[in-house]
Amino acid sequence: MTHRTTFALDEQTAQRLKRLAARWNVSQAEVVRRSVEQAEHNAESSKPDAITLLKRLHAQGGGIDKAQADQWIEEVFEDRKHWRASS
């Protein structure tokens, strides 16, 4: 199934599209298809999951120590008490 689509490109992008089509010896539509597929693949593969990010943080010694974390939690708790009292 083919979907015909119209969109506007700035001059520089239009020229890039034409150059790639000529270099790859394919249509401009094929350049767009390949580019969209590659962009989607890159977006999916470059997004690490939360566990990976947390493990990376711990491996680098990042974050705060327990005393700093406890102090921050206490500050948030106090702020919330004041916030609730004023609403």
C-alpha positions as CSV (number, residue, x, y, z in Angstrom):
1,M,0.0,0.0,0.0
2,T,1.3,3.4,-1.0
3,H,0.5,6.7,0.9
4,R,1.1,9.8,-1.1
5,T,2.3,12.6,1.2
6,T,3.1,16.3,0.5
7,F,5.4,18.2,2.8
8,A,7.5,21.3,2.6
9,L,11.3,21.2,2.9
10,D,13.8,24.1,3.2
11,E,16.2,24.4,0.3
12,Q,19.1,22.8,2.1
13,T,17.1,19.7,3.1
14,A,15.7,19.4,-0.5
15,Q,19.2,19.4,-1.9
16,R,20.4,16.9,0.6
17,L,17.5,14.6,-0.3
18,K,18.3,14.9,-4.0
19,R,22.0,14.2,-3.4
20,L,21.3,11.2,-1.3
21,A,18.9,9.8,-3.9
22,A,21.5,10.3,-6.6
23,R,24.3,8.8,-4.5
24,W,22.2,5.8,-3.5
25,N,20.7,5.5,-6.9
26,V,17.1,5.4,-5.5
27,S,14.1,7.6,-5.5
28,Q,13.7,10.5,-3.1
29,A,10.8,8.6,-1.5
30,E,13.2,5.6,-0.9
31,V,15.6,8.0,0.8
32,V,12.8,9.2,3.1
33,R,11.7,5.6,3.9
34,R,15.3,4.5,4.7
35,S,15.9,7.7,6.8
36,V,12.7,7.3,8.8
37,E,13.5,3.6,9.5
38,Q,17.1,4.5,10.6
39,A,15.9,7.3,12.8
40,E,13.3,5.1,14.5
41,H,15.9,2.4,15.0
42,N,18.4,4.9,16.5
43,A,15.7,6.3,18.8
44,E,14.8,2.9,20.1
45,S,18.3,1.6,20.6
46,S,19.7,4.8,22.2
47,K,17.1,4.9,25.0
48,P,18.5,3.0,27.9
49,D,16.0,1.6,30.5
50,A,15.7,3.0,34.0
51,I,17.6,0.0,35.6
52,T,20.5,0.5,33.2
53,L,20.7,4.2,34.1
54,L,20.5,3.5,37.8
55,K,23.2,0.8,37.6
56,R,25.4,3.3,35.6
57,L,24.9,6.0,38.2
58,H,25.9,3.7,41.1
59,A,28.9,2.4,39.2
60,Q,30.1,5.9,38.7
61,G,29.7,6.7,42.4
62,G,27.1,9.3,41.6
63,G,24.2,10.4,43.7
64,I,24.1,11.4,47.3
65,D,25.1,9.6,50.5
66,K,22.5,8.5,53.1
67,A,22.9,11.5,55.3
68,Q,22.3,13.9,52.4
69,A,19.3,11.8,51.3
70,D,17.8,11.8,54.8
71,Q,18.2,15.6,55.0
72,W,16.6,16.1,51.7
73,I,13.6,13.8,52.7
74,E,13.2,15.8,55.9
75,E,13.2,19.1,54.0
76,V,10.6,17.8,51.6
77,F,8.5,16.5,54.5
78,E,8.6,19.9,56.2
79,D,7.8,21.8,53.0
80,R,4.8,19.6,52.4
81,K,3.5,20.2,55.9
82,H,3.6,24.0,55.2
83,W,2.2,23.6,51.8
84,R,-0.8,21.6,53.0
85,A,-1.4,24.1,55.8
86,S,-1.6,27.0,53.4
87,S,-4.0,25.4,50.9
